[in-house]
Amino acid sequence: MDKSFDPKSIEQTQYERWEAANIFAPPESGEANYCILLPPPNVTGTLHMGHAFQHTLMDTLIRYRRMHGDRTLWQGGTDHAGIATQMVVERQLAAEGKSRHDLGREDFLKAVWEWKHESGGTITRQMRRLGDSVDWSRERFTMDDGLSEAVREVFVRLHDEGLIYRGKRLVNWDPVLHTALSDLEVLSEEESGHLWHFRYPLADGSGHLTVATTRPETMLGDTAVAVHPEDERYRHLIGKTIRLPLVGREIPIIADDYVEAEFGSGCVKITPAHDFNDYAMGQRHDLPVINILTIDACLNENVPEAYQGLDRYEARKRVVADLEAEGLLEKIDDHKLMVPRGDRSGTVVEPYLTDQWYVKAGPLAEPAIKAVEDGRIRFVPENWSKTYFEWMRNIEDWCISRQIWWGHRIPAWYDADGNVYVGRSEDEVREKHGLGAEVALEQDEDVLDTWFSSALWPFSTLGWPQETQELRDFYPTSVLVTGFDIIFFWVARMIMMGEHFMGDVPFREVYVTGLIRDSEGQKMSKSKGNVIDPIDLIDGISIDDLVAKRTRGLMQPQMAKKIEKTTRKAFPDGFPAFGTDALRFTLAALATTGRDIKFDLGRIEGYRNFCNKLWNASRFVLMNVEGQDCSAAADTAEQRTLADRWILDRLAATAETATQQLDAYRFDLAAQTLYEFTWHDYCDWYLELTKPVLNNDATPEAVKRATRHTLVTVLEALLRLLHPVMPFITEAIWTSVKPHAGIDDDIEFLVQRPWPAQDAFPRDTAATAELDWVKDFITGLRRIRAEMDIAPGKPLPVLVKNWSEADQERYTRHRGLLEFLAKPESVTWLDADDEAPESAMALVDEMQLLIPLAGLIDKDAELARLDKEIGKLDKNLEQSAKRLSNESFVDRAPAEVVQKERDRVAEMQATRDQLAGQRERIRAM
């Protein structure tokens, strides 16, 4: 092993060895079949921290179950990401002064496929960097021939069953991309706007009603004004009509419980074609639906001629000005409102009435709801099932068509009269409906929503509609690891499709993760400068390179300056190279069930140190077993020292706890258990406890052999326990450890070794209790040294009070260890009546260890040092107190920042109290 741990020198080479050996593919036999589906990332994308988090958890489970002897399959692949991918290629064309319409559909799709083959593998390369043990031989793409066949088959069957239909309804419309969007593709954020109050005259001339709107231009498409049926102010007007300003059309005054009488004037304008709530109200009251917009969000022929052809915002200005000129503008208020924007184009999305294809969701939802109710699918944490039920029991029909070119083209054809025919191909349509060659057919121009093909992922990736062996072996899959934000958009739809086409659920459990946030609890975003690319953490990056990376390609100088400023503020030093294992262990350690994750660079730095600790400990073991006999002889168990028996007992307990925690998806507790055992039990204690055995010429060779055997046995088992979370460093160390560990099989890789069973190591609770006494004795003296700033090598006179015969016997048995590690100058056992001088004290159970301070420290120098430390703390405490007493700070700062400051104050106060107590003890000397 190299002297120091260098992740770069082992990670890529190690992964190439695994992949070349094809060890990620399921073996021919095993204890059970275990399968996880990778939520397919967009082929356009790159890994972000959310990916790194979820992939770490999935890979941990896959490696863990593989080591249990299961036939594991991590089914990977990517999504064609319809709109996102089309936009990437369209931008490239725009840079050449072209559009997709210049190329035509066929050539444009060729260009997209070329881009996919050249640039679409970025995320799979990054997955390898993360150590993902995906079966790459089975990698799938949602536009593959096999998956495309599955998409056509599902569409045709659902249509034949009456569960897919074409209809005119309101959708989210992107006027830049000219396509309908799903709710997930629409981002709504609060923005500053206005609320305009207009007077709508009563048709009989008896007065007016005042309505308020944030979108004045839509009033040209109003078909009613609504009031609450119990509102005394307007009850007498229900059924009368309004003369719509600027248009002259008479529209009714209707009553509906949806109206909030207390909001504004209590009167609401109803525009069914351009508002989802208005559309629902229009359906209830049989109102006309008047579309006033084109696909570009300009006003069409359904408005007065003066407004036709105007952009929606230009029309807004004109409408407001004209209403003001007629004396119908009552007032304008500043107003905060939620504005929906397309996540790709950034433009404001319009509710728009158009012909689209829909899935009738109700019949599919019923069995999907029952699958969770009867426990065939379990959510972890369980509370997410409530969210699932809430969505599913209020489900609406699903709009599945998109007006773009990249994607699965809808398998429907039209004749000249507009009749529609659905089939797997045009030939099938002609044969099925008796249409000869003389009947011209045109295929539907639309493609299917990306979520449609993704909903089939659990069975289409395994070969459906063909009856494959993989489908029989691995469907239903074992667990789905995903974020809460796509429970409805993806998880629910997979369950619906799986139940309908496979007659069974697609997975048995759904482990729902939280979001990755920054150390202050804020959502990561480019504008805040707190986004972290996991590859940058693995490889390291300077602040200048980080800024250059983030601002590259930005067209707006102002945006580039903003991102540079926020990035330099958030990460002034860039990132050192932490390596993959440190990142993975950090993410696992933070994975508290279902909660959002605060990612702190301090944690990953700590776990990089953990990697170094493990590496150095392994080098120590190898140096002590190299060329030595460390085999298990017949008398090994009898020759084990107390420390040997203790560490094996702790190993068994650790294996048991880690197994229980991973089975329960408590990655954080499993990581904590393994960290504590590795750092404290094995490295800090056991390795130190072996030194007086191995370095003492008087130690019998059989005892040394037993200790060497224990050293390497525990290390080899520890590497197996850590492997699912930290695959690279453990594999690299295991390669060196294997020759000394008595492993005589032909297994080449640690990833193929069995998970350590707790009963493989002897339990010895008596040894643990005995060694705990030894540790407390040593720790007590070390703590006194640290508190009193006494040099580690300076021998200490120890007085013992309140002791028992068992304490004396233990001291006698382990005197060599205690003298080697605690370095007492002398040990004096005081009787109950003996007086002790002023001493520092440590407890071992009820026994008191007393260290007389006279002569050990320079009293004046120590008091001066303590006064200086306390003075520094007092100054910091005063500054923090002022900050926390500042109402502006407490009220305006994020709650996480305020709490962090309070925690810091509590920590500083505890330290001050400890130092003050120490000062008083020294003054009393």
Secondary structure, 3 states (H helix, E strand, C coil): CCCCCCHHHHHHHHHHHHHHCCCCCCCCCCCCEEEEECCCCECCCCCCHHHHHHHHHHHHHHHHHHHCCCEEEEECEEECCHHHHHHHHHHHHHHCCCCHHHHCHHHHHHHHHHHHHHHCCHHHHHHHHCCCCCCHHHCEECCCHHHHHHHHHHHHHHHHCCCEEEEEEEEEEECCCCEEECHHHEEEEEEEEEEEEEEEEECCCCCEEEEEECCHHHHHHCCEEEECCCCCCCHHHCCCEEECCCCCCEEEEEECCCCCCCCCCCCEEECCCCCHHHHHHHHHHCCCCCCCECCCCEECCCCCHHHCCCEHHHHHHHHHHHHHHCCCEEEEEEEEEEEEEECCCCCECEEEEEEEEEECHHHHHHHHHHHHHCCCCEEECCCHHHHHHHHHCCCCCEECEECCCCCCECCEEECCCCCEEECCCHHHHHHHHCCCCCCCCEECCCEECHHHHHCCHHHHCCCCCCCCHHHHHHCCEEEEEEEHHHHHHHHHHHHHHHHHHHCCCCEEEEEEECCEECCCCCECCCCCCCCCCHHHHHHCECHHHHHHHHHCCCCCHHHHHHHHHHHHHHCCCCECCCCHHHHHHHHHHCCCCCCCEECCHHHHHHHHHHHHHHHHHHHHHHHHHCCCCCCCCCCHHHHCCHHHHHHHHHHHHHHHHHHHHHHCCCHHHHHHHHHHHHHHHHHHHHHHHHHHHHCCCCCCHHHHHHHHHHHHHHHHHHHHHHCCCCHHHHHHHHHHHHHHCCCCCCCCCHHHCCCCCHHHCCCCHHHHHHHHHHHHHHHHHHHHHHHHCCCCCCCEEEEEECCCHHHHHHHHHCHHHHHHHHCEEEEEECCCCCCCCCEEEEEECCEEEEEECCCCCCHHHHHHHHHHHHHHHHHHHHHHHHHHHCHHHHHHCCHHHHHHHHHHHHHHHHHHHHHHHHHHHHHCC
